[in-house]
Amino acid sequence: MTAAMRLTVVGCAGSFPGPDSPASCYLLQAPHEGRTYSLLIDLGNGALGYLQRHTDLEAVDSVALSHLHVDHCIDLCSFYVFRKYHPAGPMAPIPVYGPAETAARLASAYDLPLAPGMSEEFDFRPWKPTQQVGPFEITAVRVDHPVEAYALRVSAGSRTFVYSGDTGPTDLLVEVARDADVFLCEASFVESGDNPPNVHLTGAQAGDHATRAGVGRLLLTHLPAWTDRSEVEADTKTTFDGSFEVVQPGATYDI
């Protein structure tokens, strides 16, 4: 790799897998100690299958979960099976960063006793304000969603990538995205809809946050299958004059 970071969109469907994409999952890679370090950001339903199009599962170094809704975390259960029952033998645990209840929630999802749960396959670590993860310095900021949810600011070298996770409008998202080179932001709603508060953003709201943060490039994600992509794009143009696009599974971006 020559870029400071490379982002691969594994899955970008909002709320549930769509006909052309699994739910949220992003592969972020960077050079580290003579090799490429691979961080998974979210692992929603259907994503583990698509992930194998882009990397060997054994090559994943760590996982970062923005929150514990199924469309962002549930395929960790399948990843657990891969790591525990691989024909070559059980694999050493890798770090999984997430909300405080991550270990218990995923053990329950797979009907495991809480001890050991999945702790022999994953080293569960609750989010701190800042942590070093391989080549990445990650700042986690709590955002506005019905459950404990985080936006993530990831820096490597002089470059910065920010992921909104799931959130309603909040000035905290503007601050965490300040001057980011690339801002991957959810845009689940459209302005014409009767949208509940404190859950998701429209394209116009994503664009407004990006404008106020002064980001270099805006990538829109987490569109449910029933959401009109062209309407999200039109909404975004009302508040953001910079470069933006709605992501597709398989797309890669050098940061």
C-alpha positions as protocol buffer text, in pm:
chain_id: "A"
residue {
  index: 1
  type: MET
  ca { x: 0 y: 0 z: 0 }
}
residue {
  index: 2
  type: THR
  ca { x: 115 y: 353 z: -77 }
}
residue {
  index: 3
  type: ALA
  ca { x: -179 y: 544 z: 75 }
}
residue {
  index: 4
  type: ALA
  ca { x: -185 y: 622 z: 446 }
}
residue {
  index: 5
  type: MET
  ca { x: -516 y: 435 z: 465 }
}
residue {
  index: 6
  type: ARG
  ca { x: -735 y: 239 z: 226 }
}
residue {
  index: 7
  type: LEU
  ca { x: -1108 y: 204 z: 285 }
}
residue {
  index: 8
  type: THR
  ca { x: -1305 y: -82 z: 131 }
}
residue {
  index: 9
  type: VAL
  ca { x: -1682 y: -78 z: 154 }
}
residue {
  index: 10
  type: VAL
  ca { x: -1783 y: -434 z: 236 }
}
residue {
  index: 11
  type: GLY
  ca { x: -2148 y: -361 z: 315 }
}
residue {
  index: 12
  type: CYS
  ca { x: -2343 y: -37 z: 323 }
}
residue {
  index: 13
  type: ALA
  ca { x: -2713 y: -126 z: 336 }
}
residue {
  index: 14
  type: GLY
  ca { x: -2896 y: 57 z: 611 }
}
residue {
  index: 15
  type: SER
  ca { x: -3090 y: -123 z: 884 }
}
residue {
  index: 16
  type: PHE
  ca { x: -3106 y: -461 z: 704 }
}
residue {
  index: 17
  type: PRO
  ca { x: -2923 y: -631 z: 416 }
}
residue {
  index: 18
  type: GLY
  ca { x: -3039 y: -520 z: 74 }
}
residue {
  index: 19
  type: PRO
  ca { x: -3055 y: -715 z: -252 }
}
residue {
  index: 20
  type: ASP
  ca { x: -2713 y: -585 z: -358 }
}
residue {
  index: 21
  type: SER
  ca { x: -2535 y: -527 z: -28 }
}
residue {
  index: 22
  type: PRO
  ca { x: -2499 y: -668 z: 322 }
}
residue {
  index: 23
  type: ALA
  ca { x: -2542 y: -440 z: 620 }
}
residue {
  index: 24
  type: SER
  ca { x: -2271 y: -210 z: 753 }
}
residue {
  index: 25
  type: CYS
  ca { x: -1909 y: -324 z: 731 }
}
residue {
  index: 26
  type: TYR
  ca { x: -1596 y: -132 z: 631 }
}
residue {
  index: 27
  type: LEU
  ca { x: -1241 y: -259 z: 596 }
}
residue {
  index: 28
  type: LEU
  ca { x: -977 y: 0 z: 684 }
}
residue {
  index: 29
  type: GLN
  ca { x: -615 y: -90 z: 608 }
}
residue {
  index: 30
  type: ALA
  ca { x: -281 y: 81 z: 657 }
}
residue {
  index: 31
  type: PRO
  ca { x: 89 y: -12 z: 653 }
}
residue {
  index: 32
  type: HIS
  ca { x: 215 y: -126 z: 992 }
}
residue {
  index: 33
  type: GLU
  ca { x: 543 y: -288 z: 1095 }
}
residue {
  index: 34
  type: GLY
  ca { x: 627 y: -406 z: 745 }
}
residue {
  index: 35
  type: ARG
  ca { x: 283 y: -541 z: 655 }
}
residue {
  index: 36
  type: THR
  ca { x: -77 y: -431 z: 600 }
}
residue {
  index: 37
  type: TYR
  ca { x: -288 y: -399 z: 915 }
}
residue {
  index: 38
  type: SER
  ca { x: -661 y: -472 z: 869 }
}
residue {
  index: 39
  type: LEU
  ca { x: -928 y: -317 z: 1091 }
}
residue {
  index: 40
  type: LEU
  ca { x: -1294 y: -403 z: 1046 }
}
residue {
  index: 41
  type: ILE
  ca { x: -1536 y: -126 z: 1135 }
}
residue {
  index: 42
  type: ASP
  ca { x: -1876 y: -283 z: 1207 }
}
residue {
  index: 43
  type: LEU
  ca { x: -1978 y: -632 z: 1099 }
}
residue {
  index: 44
  type: GLY
  ca { x: -2349 y: -630 z: 1020 }
}
residue {
  index: 45
  type: ASN
  ca { x: -2569 y: -910 z: 895 }
}
residue {
  index: 46
  type: GLY
  ca { x: -2445 y: -1069 z: 574 }
}
residue {
  index: 47
  type: ALA
  ca { x: -2110 y: -889 z: 582 }
}
residue {
  index: 48
  type: LEU
  ca { x: -1881 y: -1179 z: 671 }
}
residue {
  index: 49
  type: GLY
  ca { x: -1954 y: -1349 z: 340 }
}
residue {
  index: 50
  type: TYR
  ca { x: -1881 y: -1037 z: 133 }
}
residue {
  index: 51
  type: LEU
  ca { x: -1569 y: -967 z: 341 }
}
residue {
  index: 52
  type: GLN
  ca { x: -1407 y: -1280 z: 198 }
}
residue {
  index: 53
  type: ARG
  ca { x: -1413 y: -1116 z: -145 }
}
residue {
  index: 54
  type: HIS
  ca { x: -1165 y: -859 z: -16 }
}
residue {
  index: 55
  type: THR
  ca { x: -940 y: -1031 z: 238 }
}
residue {
  index: 56
  type: ASP
  ca { x: -870 y: -1363 z: 405 }
}
residue {
  index: 57
  type: LEU
  ca { x: -1058 y: -1379 z: 733 }
}
residue {
  index: 58
  type: GLU
  ca { x: -736 y: -1483 z: 908 }
}
residue {
  index: 59
  type: ALA
  ca { x: -588 y: -1147 z: 805 }
}
residue {
  index: 60
  type: VAL
  ca { x: -829 y: -940 z: 1016 }
}
residue {
  index: 61
  type: ASP
  ca { x: -630 y: -786 z: 1302 }
}
residue {
  index: 62
  type: SER
  ca { x: -906 y: -617 z: 1502 }
}
residue {
  index: 63
  type: VAL
  ca { x: -1272 y: -518 z: 1495 }
}
residue {
  index: 64
  type: ALA
  ca { x: -1437 y: -188 z: 1592 }
}
residue {
  index: 65
  type: LEU
  ca { x: -1812 y: -183 z: 1659 }
}
residue {
  index: 66
  type: SER
  ca { x: -1986 y: 153 z: 1653 }
}
residue {
  index: 67
  type: HIS
  ca { x: -2291 y: 12 z: 1835 }
}
residue {
  index: 68
  type: LEU
  ca { x: -2480 y: -308 z: 1901 }
}
residue {
  index: 69
  type: HIS
  ca { x: -2776 y: -297 z: 1666 }
}
residue {
  index: 70
  type: VAL
  ca { x: -2789 y: -616 z: 1460 }
}
residue {
  index: 71
  type: ASP
  ca { x: -2708 y: -445 z: 1130 }
}
residue {
  index: 72
  type: HIS
  ca { x: -2372 y: -334 z: 1274 }
}
residue {
  index: 73
  type: CYS
  ca { x: -2253 y: -628 z: 1484 }
}
residue {
  index: 74
  type: ILE
  ca { x: -2433 y: -959 z: 1443 }
}
residue {
  index: 75
  type: ASP
  ca { x: -2192 y: -1123 z: 1198 }
}
residue {
  index: 76
  type: LEU
  ca { x: -1937 y: -1130 z: 1477 }
}
residue {
  index: 77
  type: CYS
  ca { x: -2126 y: -1446 z: 1577 }
}
residue {
  index: 78
  type: SER
  ca { x: -2030 y: -1605 z: 1245 }
}
residue {
  index: 79
  type: PHE
  ca { x: -1674 y: -1476 z: 1279 }
}
residue {
  index: 80
  type: TYR
  ca { x: -1668 y: -1648 z: 1620 }
}
residue {
  index: 81
  type: VAL
  ca { x: -1752 y: -1979 z: 1451 }
}
residue {
  index: 82
  type: PHE
  ca { x: -1474 y: -1928 z: 1198 }
}
residue {
  index: 83
  type: ARG
  ca { x: -1216 y: -1853 z: 1466 }
}
residue {
  index: 84
  type: LYS
  ca { x: -1323 y: -2126 z: 1708 }
}
residue {
  index: 85
  type: TYR
  ca { x: -1381 y: -2419 z: 1472 }
}
residue {
  index: 86
  type: HIS
  ca { x: -1129 y: -2359 z: 1193 }
}
residue {
  index: 87
  type: PRO
  ca { x: -982 y: -2690 z: 1067 }
}
residue {
  index: 88
  type: ALA
  ca { x: -633 y: -2567 z: 1154 }
}
residue {
  index: 89
  type: GLY
  ca { x: -742 y: -2521 z: 1514 }
}
residue {
  index: 90
  type: PRO
  ca { x: -875 y: -2236 z: 1730 }
}
residue {
  index: 91
  type: MET
  ca { x: -722 y: -1897 z: 1662 }
}
residue {
  index: 92
  type: ALA
  ca { x: -576 y: -1659 z: 1917 }
}
residue {
  index: 93
  type: PRO
  ca { x: -817 y: -1384 z: 2023 }
}
residue {
  index: 94
  type: ILE
  ca { x: -810 y: -1051 z: 1840 }
}
residue {
  index: 95
  type: PRO
  ca { x: -921 y: -718 z: 1991 }
}
residue {
  index: 96
  type: VAL
  ca { x: -1285 y: -617 z: 1952 }
}
residue {
  index: 97
  type: TYR
  ca { x: -1361 y: -258 z: 2053 }
}
residue {
  index: 98
  type: GLY
  ca { x: -1719 y: -165 z: 2125 }
}
residue {
  index: 99
  type: PRO
  ca { x: -1979 y: -52 z: 2379 }
}
residue {
  index: 100
  type: ALA
  ca { x: -1948 y: -181 z: 2733 }
}
residue {
  index: 101
  type: GLU
  ca { x: -2203 y: -462 z: 2688 }
}
residue {
  index: 102
  type: THR
  ca { x: -2053 y: -605 z: 2369 }
}
residue {
  index: 103
  type: ALA
  ca { x: -1921 y: -932 z: 2515 }
}
residue {
  index: 104
  type: ALA
  ca { x: -2243 y: -1015 z: 2701 }
}
residue {
  index: 105
  type: ARG
  ca { x: -2470 y: -915 z: 2414 }
}
residue {
  index: 106
  type: LEU
  ca { x: -2293 y: -1131 z: 2158 }
}
residue {
  index: 107
  type: ALA
  ca { x: -2268 y: -1428 z: 2393 }
}
residue {
  index: 108
  type: SER
  ca { x: -2643 y: -1406 z: 2442 }
}
residue {
  index: 109
  type: ALA
  ca { x: -2699 y: -1374 z: 2067 }
}
residue {
  index: 110
  type: TYR
  ca { x: -2522 y: -1705 z: 2013 }
}
residue {
  index: 111
  type: ASP
  ca { x: -2681 y: -1865 z: 2322 }
}
residue {
  index: 112
  type: LEU
  ca { x: -2347 y: -1903 z: 2500 }
}
residue {
  index: 113
  type: PRO
  ca { x: -2287 y: -1880 z: 2874 }
}
residue {
  index: 114
  type: LEU
  ca { x: -2154 y: -1537 z: 2959 }
}
residue {
  index: 115
  type: ALA
  ca { x: -1834 y: -1701 z: 3083 }
}
residue {
  index: 116
  type: PRO
  ca { x: -1638 y: -1766 z: 2873 }
}
residue {
  index: 117
  type: GLY
  ca { x: -1878 y: -1644 z: 2603 }
}
residue {
  index: 118
  type: MET
  ca { x: -1664 y: -1549 z: 2304 }
}
residue {
  index: 119
  type: SER
  ca { x: -1371 y: -1431 z: 2514 }
}
residue {
  index: 120
  type: GLU
  ca { x: -1142 y: -1710 z: 2391 }
}
residue {
  index: 121
  type: GLU
  ca { x: -1187 y: -1587 z: 2033 }
}
residue {
  index: 122
  type: PHE
  ca { x: -1212 y: -1212 z: 2093 }
}
residue {
  index: 123
  type: ASP
  ca { x: -1047 y: -974 z: 2338 }
}
residue {
  index: 124
  type: PHE
  ca { x: -1337 y: -741 z: 2413 }
}
residue {
  index: 125
  type: ARG
  ca { x: -1231 y: -385 z: 2498 }
}
residue {
  index: 126
  type: PRO
  ca { x: -1479 y: -105 z: 2580 }
}
residue {
  index: 127
  type: TRP
  ca { x: -1434 y: 222 z: 2397 }
}
residue {
  index: 128
  type: LYS
  ca { x: -1214 y: 481 z: 2564 }
}
residue {
  index: 129
  type: PRO
  ca { x: -1198 y: 841 z: 2442 }
}
residue {
  index: 130
  type: THR
  ca { x: -876 y: 757 z: 2253 }
}
residue {
  index: 131
  type: GLN
  ca { x: -693 y: 430 z: 2179 }
}
residue {
  index: 132
  type: GLN
  ca { x: -407 y: 314 z: 1960 }
}
residue {
  index: 133
  type: VAL
  ca { x: -509 y: 24 z: 1737 }
}
residue {
  index: 134
  type: GLY
  ca { x: -216 y: -93 z: 1527 }
}
residue {
  index: 135
  type: PRO
  ca { x: -127 y: 204 z: 1304 }
}
residue {
  index: 136
  type: PHE
  ca { x: -453 y: 384 z: 1385 }
}
residue {
  index: 137
  type: GLU
  ca { x: -525 y: 636 z: 1656 }
}
residue {
  index: 138
  type: ILE
  ca { x: -899 y: 615 z: 1716 }
}
residue {
  index: 139
  type: THR
  ca { x: -1109 y: 871 z: 1897 }
}
residue {
  index: 140
  type: ALA
  ca { x: -1456 y: 746 z: 1992 }
}
residue {
  index: 141
  type: VAL
  ca { x: -1731 y: 1001 z: 2055 }
}
residue {
  index: 142
  type: ARG
  ca { x: -2080 y: 912 z: 2179 }
}
residue {
  index: 143
  type: VAL
  ca { x: -2346 y: 1031 z: 1934 }
}
residue {
  index: 144
  type: ASP
  ca { x: -2726 y: 1059 z: 1926 }
}
residue {
  index: 145
  type: HIS
  ca { x: -2888 y: 717 z: 1880 }
}
residue {
  index: 146
  type: PRO
  ca { x: -3134 y: 514 z: 2090 }
}
residue {
  index: 147
  type: VAL
  ca { x: -2851 y: 290 z: 2215 }
}
residue {
  index: 148
  type: GLU
  ca { x: -2489 y: 351 z: 2317 }
}
residue {
  index: 149
  type: ALA
  ca { x: -2336 y: 447 z: 1981 }
}
residue {
  index: 150
  type: TYR
  ca { x: -2012 y: 606 z: 1869 }
}
residue {
  index: 151
  type: ALA
  ca { x: -1868 y: 804 z: 1583 }
}
residue {
  index: 152
  type: LEU
  ca { x: -1505 y: 714 z: 1517 }
}
residue {
  index: 153
  type: ARG
  ca { x: -1221 y: 945 z: 1415 }
}
residue {
  index: 154
  type: VAL
  ca { x: -931 y: 741 z: 1279 }
}
residue {
  index: 155
  type: SER
  ca { x: -590 y: 891 z: 1207 }
}
residue {
  index: 156
  type: ALA
  ca { x: -282 y: 736 z: 1047 }
}
residue {
  index: 157
  type: GLY
  ca { x: 14 y: 956 z: 968 }
}
residue {
  index: 158
  type: SER
  ca { x: -118 y: 1291 z: 849 }
}
residue {
  index: 159
  type: ARG
  ca { x: -450 y: 1156 z: 719 }
}
residue {
  index: 160
  type: THR
  ca { x: -785 y: 1135 z: 897 }
}
residue {
  index: 161
  type: PHE
  ca { x: -1095 y: 927 z: 831 }
}
residue {
  index: 162
  type: VAL
  ca { x: -1420 y: 973 z: 1024 }
}
residue {
  index: 163
  type: TYR
  ca { x: -1717 y: 737 z: 1043 }
}
residue {
  index: 164
  type: SER
  ca { x: -2044 y: 867 z: 1181 }
}
residue {
  index: 165
  type: GLY
  ca { x: -2188 y: 533 z: 1285 }
}
residue {
  index: 166
  type: ASP
  ca { x: -2563 y: 576 z: 1333 }
}
residue {
  index: 167
  type: THR
  ca { x: -2676 y: 909 z: 1474 }
}
residue {
  index: 168
  type: GLY
  ca { x: -2930 y: 1184 z: 1465 }
}
residue {
  index: 169
  type: PRO
  ca { x: -2814 y: 1542 z: 1419 }
}
residue {
  index: 170
  type: THR
  ca { x: -2563 y: 1652 z: 1683 }
}
residue {
  index: 171
  type: ASP
  ca { x: -2289 y: 1912 z: 1710 }
}
residue {
  index: 172
  type: LEU
  ca { x: -2067 y: 1637 z: 1852 }
}
residue {
  index: 173
  type: LEU
  ca { x: -2054 y: 1483 z: 1506 }
}
residue {
  index: 174
  type: VAL
  ca { x: -1936 y: 1813 z: 1360 }
}
residue {
  index: 175
  type: GLU
  ca { x: -1655 y: 1830 z: 1614 }
}
residue {
  index: 176
  type: VAL
  ca { x: -1536 y: 1471 z: 1565 }
}
residue {
  index: 177
  type: ALA
  ca { x: -1539 y: 1520 z: 1185 }
}
residue {
  index: 178
  type: ARG
  ca { x: -1353 y: 1854 z: 1195 }
}
residue {
  index: 179
  type: ASP
  ca { x: -1114 y: 1883 z: 893 }
}
residue {
  index: 180
  type: ALA
  ca { x: -1134 y: 1510 z: 814 }
}
residue {
  index: 181
  type: ASP
  ca { x: -993 y: 1408 z: 478 }
}
residue {
  index: 182
  type: VAL
  ca { x: -1278 y: 1160 z: 428 }
}
residue {
  index: 183
  type: PHE
  ca { x: -1608 y: 1157 z: 617 }
}
residue {
  index: 184
  type: LEU
  ca { x: -1818 y: 840 z: 586 }
}
residue {
  index: 185
  type: CYS
  ca { x: -2159 y: 951 z: 706 }
}
residue {
  index: 186
  type: GLU
  ca { x: -2492 y: 779 z: 732 }
}
residue {
  index: 187
  type: ALA
  ca { x: -2784 y: 922 z: 535 }
}
residue {
  index: 188
  type: SER
  ca { x: -3072 y: 688 z: 611 }
}
residue {
  index: 189
  type: PHE
  ca { x: -3359 y: 935 z: 580 }
}
residue {
  index: 190
  type: VAL
  ca { x: -3492 y: 1173 z: 314 }
}
residue {
  index: 191
  type: GLU
  ca { x: -3612 y: 1525 z: 379 }
}
residue {
  index: 192
  type: SER
  ca { x: -3957 y: 1446 z: 240 }
}
residue {
  index: 193
  type: GLY
  ca { x: -4013 y: 1173 z: 501 }
}
residue {
  index: 194
  type: ASP
  ca { x: -4182 y: 1191 z: 840 }
}
residue {
  index: 195
  type: ASN
  ca { x: -3862 y: 1108 z: 1025 }
}
residue {
  index: 196
  type: PRO
  ca { x: -3839 y: 1029 z: 1397 }
}
residue {
  index: 197
  type: PRO
  ca { x: -3589 y: 1237 z: 1596 }
}
residue {
  index: 198
  type: ASN
  ca { x: -3261 y: 1118 z: 1745 }
}
residue {
  index: 199
  type: VAL
  ca { x: -3214 y: 816 z: 1518 }
}
residue {
  index: 200
  type: HIS
  ca { x: -3064 y: 891 z: 1175 }
}
residue {
  index: 201
  type: LEU
  ca { x: -2963 y: 1168 z: 934 }
}
residue {
  index: 202
  type: THR
  ca { x: -3098 y: 1280 z: 599 }
}
residue {
  index: 203
  type: GLY
  ca { x: -2862 y: 1357 z: 315 }
}
residue {
  index: 204
  type: ALA
  ca { x: -2919 y: 1728 z: 382 }
}
residue {
  index: 205
  type: GLN
  ca { x: -2826 y: 1683 z: 747 }
}
residue {
  index: 206
  type: ALA
  ca { x: -2518 y: 1477 z: 656 }
}
residue {
  index: 207
  type: GLY
  ca { x: -2417 y: 1752 z: 415 }
}
residue {
  index: 208
  type: ASP
  ca { x: -2472 y: 2021 z: 675 }
}
residue {
  index: 209
  type: HIS
  ca { x: -2254 y: 1841 z: 928 }
}
residue {
  index: 210
  type: ALA
  ca { x: -1986 y: 1791 z: 662 }
}
residue {
  index: 211
  type: THR
  ca { x: -1995 y: 2157 z: 562 }
}
residue {
  index: 212
  type: ARG
  ca { x: -1967 y: 2281 z: 918 }
}
residue {
  index: 213
  type: ALA
  ca { x: -1684 y: 2035 z: 986 }
}
residue {
  index: 214
  type: GLY
  ca { x: -1490 y: 2142 z: 676 }
}
residue {
  index: 215
  type: VAL
  ca { x: -1431 y: 1787 z: 552 }
}
residue {
  index: 216
  type: GLY
  ca { x: -1243 y: 1714 z: 231 }
}
residue {
  index: 217
  type: ARG
  ca { x: -1472 y: 1444 z: 90 }
}
residue {
  index: 218
  type: LEU
  ca { x: -1813 y: 1315 z: 195 }
}
residue {
  index: 219
  type: LEU
  ca { x: -1915 y: 952 z: 147 }
}
residue {
  index: 220
  type: LEU
  ca { x: -2278 y: 870 z: 217 }
}
residue {
  index: 221
  type: THR
  ca { x: -2377 y: 529 z: 348 }
}
residue {
  index: 222
  type: HIS
  ca { x: -2642 y: 330 z: 537 }
}
residue {
  index: 223
  type: LEU
  ca { x: -2922 y: 381 z: 285 }
}
residue {
  index: 224
  type: PRO
  ca { x: -3200 y: 122 z: 339 }
}
residue {
  index: 225
  type: ALA
  ca { x: -3317 y: -68 z: 32 }
}
residue {
  index: 226
  type: TRP
  ca { x: -3642 y: 131 z: 25 }
}
residue {
  index: 227
  type: THR
  ca { x: -3464 y: 470 z: 19 }
}
residue {
  index: 228
  type: ASP
  ca { x: -3431 y: 651 z: -315 }
}
residue {
  index: 229
  type: ARG
  ca { x: -3061 y: 714 z: -373 }
}
residue {
  index: 230
  type: SER
  ca { x: -3129 y: 1004 z: -611 }
}
residue {
  index: 231
  type: GLU
  ca { x: -3340 y: 1180 z: -348 }
}
residue {
  index: 232
  type: VAL
  ca { x: -3061 y: 1144 z: -91 }
}
residue {
  index: 233
  type: GLU
  ca { x: -2816 y: 1292 z: -344 }
}
residue {
  index: 234
  type: ALA
  ca { x: -3051 y: 1581 z: -420 }
}
residue {
  index: 235
  type: ASP
  ca { x: -3097 y: 1649 z: -49 }
}
residue {
  index: 236
  type: THR
  ca { x: -2721 y: 1649 z: 6 }
}
residue {
  index: 237
  type: LYS
  ca { x: -2660 y: 1903 z: -270 }
}
residue {
  index: 238
  type: THR
  ca { x: -2872 y: 2157 z: -80 }
}
residue {
  index: 239
  type: THR
  ca { x: -2620 y: 2174 z: 205 }
}
residue {
  index: 240
  type: PHE
  ca { x: -2284 y: 2054 z: 73 }
}
residue {
  index: 241
  type: ASP
  ca { x: -2088 y: 2200 z: -220 }
}
residue {
  index: 242
  type: GLY
  ca { x: -1789 y: 1965 z: -203 }
}
residue {
  index: 243
  type: SER
  ca { x: -1712 y: 1623 z: -349 }
}
residue {
  index: 244
  type: PHE
  ca { x: -1953 y: 1353 z: -235 }
}
residue {
  index: 245
  type: GLU
  ca { x: -2102 y: 1022 z: -344 }
}
residue {
  index: 246
  type: VAL
  ca { x: -2324 y: 743 z: -219 }
}
residue {
  index: 247
  type: VAL
  ca { x: -2101 y: 440 z: -161 }
}
residue {
  index: 248
  type: GLN
  ca { x: -2151 y: 98 z: -313 }
}
residue {
  index: 249
  type: PRO
  ca { x: -2027 y: -241 z: -186 }
}
residue {
  index: 250
  type: GLY
  ca { x: -1683 y: -321 z: -319 }
}
residue {
  index: 251
  type: ALA
  ca { x: -1581 y: 42 z: -365 }
}
residue {
  index: 252
  type: THR
  ca { x: -1233 y: 137 z: -241 }
}
residue {
  index: 253
  type: TYR
  ca { x: -1094 y: 476 z: -145 }
}
residue {
  index: 254
  type: ASP
  ca { x: -737 y: 580 z: -78 }
}
residue {
  index: 255
  type: ILE
  ca { x: -723 y: 827 z: 211 }
}
